[in-house]
Amino acid sequence: MFEWLEYSAIAVWVGESLYGYPFMLALHAVGLSIVVGIFAMRDLRLLGFFSGISYESIDDLRKVGWAGFGVNAVSGCFLFTSQATIFVESTPFLSKISMIFLAAICAAIIQNRMRDEAAAWDESGTAAVGSVRAIAVLSLMLWVGAIISGRLVAYL
């Protein structure tokens, strides 16, 4: 199945054309910057940094963060097709995908809590509760791990 995927028209375009791979890689970098930038800022705010920024204003950026996630997912799928048989056996790649999956779950949990409680946190001036802070730490660790694993894909 993965060999078939590598010979599909889109995989050939990504892997062999002058513009396919660089274009998808550029989109992947932009998506990564958006999703990790917004989610990391949110996580750091939940940990007590950047206290001048309201929880509600960070929560308002969740749609942009998920749009970046979507750009990353689509461009990542296109990049995967060009070397599917290699990536499917790559420990760094599989680690990266696992961490991204878990980080997305963390993001969803945090954003559900923020949607319900951000206004109250801002009004009372209190910090986010312990469970949300713990998930924010886990989220940051997963995103950093995914980035490191993603870079290792090219070398291992």
C-alpha positions, 0 to 999 in steps of 0.5 A: 500500500505504501509503495502504491502511495509513493507512485501516486501522481501527488507523490511524484509531483511532491518528490520529483517536481522542481516546486512540489517538495519546497512548496509543501515544506514551506507550507509545513513550516508556516503551519508549524509556526502558527500552531506551535506559536499559538499553542505554546503561547497559550500554554505559557500563559496558563503557566503564569507567564505573560500575565498582561495578556488575558486568557480570553484573548488567547482563547480567541486565537484557538481557531487560528491555531487549529487552522495552522494545525490543518495546514500542517496536517495537509502539507505533512500528508503530501510530504509523507507520500513522497517517501511513505515506505521510508517514513512508515518504518522511521522511529523518529517519524512515528514518534513525531506523529504520536506526539502530535496526536497527543498534543492535539488531545491536550490542546482540545482539553485545554481549549474546552476548559478555557472556553468555559473558564477563561472569563472567570480566570480573567475576572478574578485574576487567578491563575489556571487551576493545577490540572490545566497547568499540568496539561499545559506542561505536557503540551509544551513537552509534546510540541518540543518533542515533535519538533525534535523528532521531526528534525531527526527524521532526515538524519536517522 
